[in-house]
Amino acid sequence: MAYETRDNSGSLFKNNYKEKDNQPDRTGKAKIGGVDYKISGWVKKTQSGDQYLSLSFQVAKEQPQQAPAPARAELDDEIPFAMIFAVGLTITTLLSSMGGIA
């Protein structure tokens, strides 16, 4: 069973992929009021030198659910005889009326 964040709680973890100073020191997830959030945190210092954690919350974007691939209909390459006959009869009638077939 996958871990699921309970409502009004969350977790932060050290950002092991931090490469630049503007990237967060901590990242994580939270659920507040039933809404999932992505959390980013930066370790900062007050003027007196005390450390604190500055947080940013962004609504987590839902991953678009992939639509199932449409079922491939089996192709029936055969044209029913009645259809061929009707089309042929219509073309023959049209050409006869134009004087093309005797």
TORVOBA-683816 format. One line per 4 residues: number of its first residue (from 1); for each residue x, y, z of N, C-alpha, C, O. Coordinates in nm, 4 decimals, decimal comma, m for minus. Layout:
BEGIN
NUM> X Y Z X Y Z X Y Z X Y Z; ...
This chain:
BEGIN
1> 0,0838 m0,1169 0,0000 0,0000 0,0000 0,0000 0,0886 0,1237 0,0000 0,1816 0,1336 0,0801; 0,0603 0,2185 m0,0898 0,1398 0,3399 m0,1025 0,1089 0,4355 0,0118 m0,0015 0,4363 0,0662; 0,2089 0,5164 0,0474 0,1921 0,6145 0,1540 0,0956 0,7225 0,1076 0,1081 0,7733 m0,0039; 0,0016 0,7574 0,1905 m0,0944 0,8620 0,1584 m0,0915 0,9650 0,2703 m0,1012 0,9303 0,3880
5> m0,0783 1,0914 0,2332 m0,0746 1,1993 0,3313 m0,2132 1,2186 0,3910 m0,3122 1,2296 0,3187; m0,2189 1,2224 0,5227 m0,3463 1,2474 0,5912 m0,3794 1,3957 0,5830 m0,2906 1,4792 0,5656; m0,5075 1,4277 0,5956 m0,5506 1,5671 0,5875 m0,4884 1,6489 0,7007 m0,4748 1,6017 0,8136; m0,4512 1,7716 0,6678 m0,3887 1,8666 0,7609 m0,2550 1,8176 0,8154 m0,2211 1,8413 0,9314
9> m0,1796 1,7488 0,7296 m0,0448 1,7046 0,7666 0,0429 1,7025 0,6416 m0,0065 1,7144 0,5295; 0,1727 1,6872 0,6624 0,2658 1,6831 0,5504 0,4036 1,6424 0,5966 0,4257 1,6169 0,7150; 0,4964 1,6364 0,5024 0,6343 1,5959 0,5319 0,7303 1,6762 0,4464 0,7007 1,7088 0,3314; 0,8467 1,7081 0,5042 0,9562 1,7744 0,4328 1,0798 1,6868 0,4402 1,1060 1,6217 0,5413
13> 1,1555 1,6864 0,3308 1,2781 1,6074 0,3241 1,3904 1,6938 0,2685 1,3653 1,7919 0,1984; 1,5124 1,6577 0,2995 1,6282 1,7285 0,2451 1,6267 1,7150 0,0935 1,6027 1,6067 0,0401; 1,6526 1,8260 0,0246 1,6584 1,8259 m0,1213 1,7984 1,7836 m0,1645 1,8905 1,8653 m0,1661; 1,8141 1,6580 m0,1989 1,9442 1,6045 m0,2404 1,9828 1,6463 m0,3816 2,0937 1,6171 m0,4264
17> 1,8925 1,7146 m0,4526 1,9189 1,7542 m0,5908 1,9453 1,9040 m0,6035 1,9486 1,9567 m0,7147; 1,9638 1,9722 m0,4928 1,9881 2,1164 m0,4939 2,1212 2,1459 m0,5610 2,2248 2,0915 m0,5228; 2,1173 2,2335 m0,6624 2,2376 2,2721 m0,7351 2,2640 2,4222 m0,7268 2,3780 2,4659 m0,7429; 2,1582 2,5024 m0,7013 2,1707 2,6481 m0,6971 2,1145 2,7001 m0,5651 2,0322 2,6341 m0,5016
21> 2,1593 2,8183 m0,5245 2,1148 2,8772 m0,3986 1,9648 2,9067 m0,3958 1,9033 2,9037 m0,2892; 1,9057 2,9350 m0,5116 1,7630 2,9690 m0,5126 1,6725 2,8448 m0,5089 1,5508 2,8578 m0,4954; 1,7300 2,7268 m0,5205 1,6518 2,6039 m0,5098 1,6294 2,5719 m0,3621 1,7145 2,6028 m0,2786; 1,5144 2,5096 m0,3286 1,4831 2,4845 m0,1879 1,5792 2,3856 m0,1217 1,6320 2,2944 m0,1853
25> 1,5998 2,4072 0,0085 1,6807 2,3150 0,0886 1,5998 2,1909 0,1262 1,6553 2,0828 0,1457; 1,4692 2,2079 0,1359 1,3769 2,0996 0,1719 1,2605 2,0982 0,0736 1,2185 2,2030 0,0244; 1,2094 1,9808 0,0457 1,0906 1,9669 m0,0398 0,9998 1,8613 0,0215 1,0444 1,7761 0,0984; 0,8734 1,8681 m0,0132 0,7811 1,7692 0,0390 0,6393 1,7930 m0,0081 0,6143 1,8664 m0,1037
29> 0,5465 1,7285 0,0624 0,4046 1,7344 0,0276 0,3233 1,7555 0,1539 0,3654 1,7200 0,2640; 0,2047 1,8147 0,1353 0,1104 1,8321 0,2455 m0,0303 1,8241 0,1898 m0,0524 1,8478 0,0711; m0,1251 1,7908 0,2756 m0,2661 1,7927 0,2389 m0,3360 1,8801 0,3414 m0,3347 1,8504 0,4608; m0,3972 1,9884 0,2941 m0,4648 2,0825 0,3823 m0,6065 2,1038 0,3298 m0,6256 2,1475 0,2163
33> m0,7045 2,0727 0,4125 m0,8436 2,0879 0,3711 m0,8781 2,0011 0,2507 m0,9629 2,0376 0,1693; m0,8122 1,8863 0,2398 m0,8390 1,7941 0,1298 m0,7663 1,8282 0,0011 m0,7822 1,7575 m0,0983; m0,6866 1,9350 0,0000 m0,6136 1,9783 m0,1198 m0,4665 1,9410 m0,1036 m0,4063 1,9701 m0,0002; m0,4081 1,8768 m0,2051 m0,2670 1,8386 m0,2024 m0,1802 1,9575 m0,2423 m0,2108 2,0297 m0,3372
37> m0,0706 1,9764 m0,1673 0,0224 2,0854 m0,1929 0,1640 2,0320 m0,2058 0,1993 1,9310 m0,1449; 0,2445 2,1005 m0,2854 0,3879 2,0767 m0,2935 0,4507 2,1818 m0,2029 0,4185 2,3001 m0,2137; 0,5402 2,1394 m0,1135 0,6048 2,2317 m0,0202 0,7521 2,2475 m0,0583 0,8207 2,1500 m0,0892; 0,7984 2,3707 m0,0554 0,9401 2,4001 m0,0730 0,9849 2,4778 0,0493 0,9122 2,5653 0,0966
41> 1,1041 2,4477 0,1020 1,1530 2,5153 0,2215 1,2978 2,5585 0,2079 1,3808 2,4854 0,1537; 1,3278 2,6787 0,2579 1,4624 2,7325 0,2556 1,5074 2,7599 0,3987 1,4350 2,8234 0,4754; 1,6256 2,7129 0,4348 1,6823 2,7416 0,5667 1,7426 2,8812 0,5579 1,8305 2,9076 0,4759; 1,6932 2,9707 0,6450 1,7403 3,1098 0,6457 1,7817 3,1486 0,7870 1,7599 3,0739 0,8823
45> 1,8422 3,2672 0,7990 1,8849 3,3172 0,9293 1,8217 3,4539 0,9550 1,8091 3,5374 0,8655; 1,7829 3,4730 1,0801 1,7322 3,6035 1,1217 1,8506 3,6990 1,1368 1,9657 3,6568 1,1261; 1,8234 3,8259 1,1613 1,9306 3,9244 1,1806 2,0158 3,8900 1,3017 2,1340 3,9241 1,3071; 1,9556 3,8225 1,3984 2,0334 3,7840 1,5175 2,1074 3,6515 1,4990 2,1791 3,6076 1,5889
49> 2,0902 3,5867 1,3810 2,1643 3,4642 1,3522 2,0894 3,3352 1,3790 2,1432 3,2267 1,3567; 1,9651 3,3454 1,4270 1,8855 3,2238 1,4506 1,8355 3,1679 1,3172 1,7942 3,2430 1,2288; 1,8398 3,0366 1,3043 1,7905 2,9736 1,1821 1,6395 2,9545 1,1891 1,5820 2,9315 1,2956; 1,5764 2,9652 1,0700 1,4345 2,9339 1,0571 1,4103 2,8758 0,9184 1,4976 2,8809 0,8318
53> 1,2933 2,8216 0,8987 1,2580 2,7587 0,7717 1,1490 2,8420 0,7049 1,0386 2,8555 0,7578; 1,1809 2,8973 0,5893 1,0853 2,9737 0,5095 1,0171 2,8758 0,4138 1,0841 2,8014 0,3422; 0,8834 2,8764 0,4131 0,8086 2,7776 0,3343 0,7292 2,8413 0,2210 0,6853 2,9560 0,2296; 0,7123 2,7639 0,1152 0,6277 2,8012 0,0022 0,5368 2,6825 m0,0279 0,5825 2,5684 m0,0351
57> 0,4075 2,7106 m0,0453 0,3102 2,6064 m0,0769 0,2529 2,6314 m0,2153 0,2130 2,7435 m0,2469; 0,2486 2,5286 m0,2972 0,1856 2,5367 m0,4298 0,0888 2,4209 m0,4428 0,1196 2,3084 m0,4034; m0,0287 2,4488 m0,4984 m0,1251 2,3415 m0,5212 m0,0604 2,2410 m0,6158 m0,0106 2,2777 m0,7223; m0,0617 2,1151 m0,5762 m0,0014 2,0095 m0,6584 m0,0851 1,9915 m0,7840 m0,2072 1,9774 m0,7782
61> m0,0181 1,9923 m0,8947 m0,0879 1,9716 m1,0218 m0,1150 1,8238 m1,0387 m0,0266 1,7398 m1,0215; m0,2383 1,7941 m1,0726 m0,2728 1,6539 m1,0970 m0,2115 1,6102 m1,2287 m0,2116 1,6843 m1,3269; m0,1603 1,4908 m1,2289 m0,1085 1,4343 m1,3518 m0,2251 1,4001 m1,4419 m0,3200 1,3343 m1,3990; m0,2189 1,4445 m1,5674 m0,3300 1,4097 m1,6559 m0,3401 1,2591 m1,6699 m0,2414 1,1902 m1,6956
65> m0,4605 1,2102 m1,6527 m0,4791 1,0668 m1,6668 m0,4775 1,0327 m1,8135 m0,5439 1,0959 m1,8957; m0,4014 0,9329 m1,8435 m0,3875 0,8923 m1,9815 m0,5134 0,8193 m2,0245 m0,5573 0,7242 m1,9598; m0,5699 0,8649 m2,1337 m0,6900 0,7996 m2,1862 m0,6516 0,6623 m2,2392 m0,5458 0,6462 m2,3000; m0,7359 0,5647 m2,2166 m0,7042 0,4326 m2,2706 m0,7008 0,4368 m2,4229 m0,7766 0,5098 m2,4867
69> m0,6131 0,3582 m2,4781 m0,6027 0,3529 m2,6238 m0,7337 0,3002 m2,6812 m0,7903 0,2038 m2,6298; m0,7816 0,3640 m2,7882 m0,9068 0,3162 m2,8456 m0,8897 0,1748 m2,9001 m0,7857 0,1394 m2,9556; m0,9922 0,0972 m2,8831 m0,9880 m0,0404 m2,9332 m0,9848 m0,0360 m3,0854 m1,0574 0,0401 m3,1492; m0,9004 m0,1181 m3,1402 m0,8915 m0,1214 m3,2859 m1,0065 m0,2038 m3,3403 m1,0224 m0,3213 m3,3072
73> m1,0843 m0,1413 m3,4223 m1,1945 m0,2134 m3,4854 m1,1371 m0,3037 m3,5935 m1,0466 m0,2654 m3,6676; m1,1897 m0,4199 m3,6004 m1,1442 m0,5091 m3,7066 m1,1989 m0,4574 m3,8383 m1,3180 m0,4293 m3,8519; m1,1108 m0,4458 m3,9331 m1,1517 m0,3945 m4,0629 m1,2036 m0,5085 m4,1492 m1,1436 m0,6156 m4,1582; m1,3154 m0,4821 m4,2111 m1,3740 m0,5785 m4,3033 m1,3584 m0,5193 m4,4419 m1,4340 m0,4306 m4,4815
77> m1,2592 m0,5692 m4,5159 m1,2298 m0,5128 m4,6469 m1,3302 m0,5540 m4,7536 m1,3278 m0,5011 m4,8647; m1,4164 m0,6456 m4,7217 m1,5134 m0,6895 m4,8205 m1,6294 m0,5910 m4,8269 m1,6808 m0,5472 m4,7240; m1,6693 m0,5572 m4,9473 m1,7858 m0,4712 m4,9673 m1,9020 m0,5636 m5,0026 m1,8904 m0,6471 m5,0923; m2,0115 m0,5487 m4,9333 m2,1240 m0,6372 m4,9602 m2,1690 m0,6293 m5,1060 m2,1661 m0,5232 m5,1683
81> m2,2108 m0,7454 m5,1588 m2,2523 m0,7545 m5,2995 m2,3655 m0,6571 m5,3307 m2,3648 m0,5945 m5,4367; m2,4612 m0,6431 m5,2422 m2,5744 m0,5546 m5,2666 m2,5272 m0,4114 m5,2861 m2,5835 m0,3379 m5,3672; m2,4247 m0,3716 m5,2128 m2,3716 m0,2364 m5,2242 m2,3065 m0,2176 m5,3603 m2,3285 m0,1159 m5,4262; m2,2263 m0,3149 m5,4030 m2,1603 m0,3067 m5,5344 m2,2654 m0,3028 m5,6437 m2,2562 m0,2242 m5,7380
85> m2,3639 m0,3874 m5,6301 m2,4697 m0,3941 m5,7308 m2,5435 m0,2600 m5,7383 m2,5681 m0,2093 m5,8477; m2,5787 m0,2029 m5,6242 m2,6533 m0,0769 m5,6215 m2,5697 0,0361 m5,6795 m2,6213 0,1172 m5,7564; m2,4404 0,0435 m5,6440 m2,3534 0,1478 m5,6970 m2,3361 0,1286 m5,8472 m2,3421 0,2249 m5,9236; m2,3145 0,0040 m5,8893 m2,2978 m0,0242 m6,0320 m2,4227 0,0107 m6,1111 m2,4144 0,0669 m6,2204
89> m2,5381 m0,0227 m6,0557 m2,6651 0,0066 m6,1220 m2,6844 0,1578 m6,1332 m2,7302 0,2069 m6,2364; m2,6499 0,2309 m6,0287 m2,6649 0,3764 m6,0309 m2,5725 0,4379 m6,1340 m2,6145 0,5268 m6,2081; m2,4462 0,3929 m6,1414 m2,3522 0,4458 m6,2393 m2,3977 0,4106 m6,3801 m2,3917 0,4940 m6,4705; m2,4434 0,2869 m6,3988 m2,4910 0,2437 m6,5309 m2,6109 0,3283 m6,5724 m2,6184 0,3717 m6,6874
93> m2,7032 0,3521 m6,4823 m2,8212 0,4319 m6,5130 m2,7808 0,5742 m6,5487 m2,8346 0,6325 m6,6427; m2,6869 0,6298 m6,4744 m2,6402 0,7673 m6,4975 m2,5747 0,7771 m6,6336 m2,6036 0,8685 m6,7108; m2,4853 0,6816 m6,6635 m2,4176 0,6853 m6,7924 m2,5142 0,6628 m6,9082 m2,4984 0,7237 m7,0140; m2,6127 0,5775 m6,8903 m2,7122 0,5527 m6,9967 m2,7912 0,6783 m7,0242 m2,8196 0,7090 m7,1400
97> m2,8270 0,7511 m6,9216 m2,9049 0,8722 m6,9411 m2,8232 0,9805 m7,0102 m2,8785 1,0737 m7,0686; m2,6903 0,9671 m7,0030 m2,6041 1,0644 m7,0696 m2,5625 1,0165 m7,2075 m2,4880 1,0840 m7,2786; m2,6111 0,9007 m7,2435 m2,5808 0,8472 m7,3763 m2,4470 0,7765 m7,3834 m2,3976 0,7510 m7,4933; m2,3860 0,7436 m7,2688 m2,2538 0,6818 m7,2681 m2,2577 0,5310 m7,2816 m2,1594 0,4729 m7,3276
101> m2,3672 0,4635 m7,2435 m2,3766 0,3170 m7,2528 m2,5029 0,2845 m7,3301 m2,6104 0,3376 m7,3021; m2,4887 0,1983 m7,4256 m2,6041 0,1625 m7,5081 m2,6767 0,0445 m7,4505 m2,7768 0,0001 m7,5068
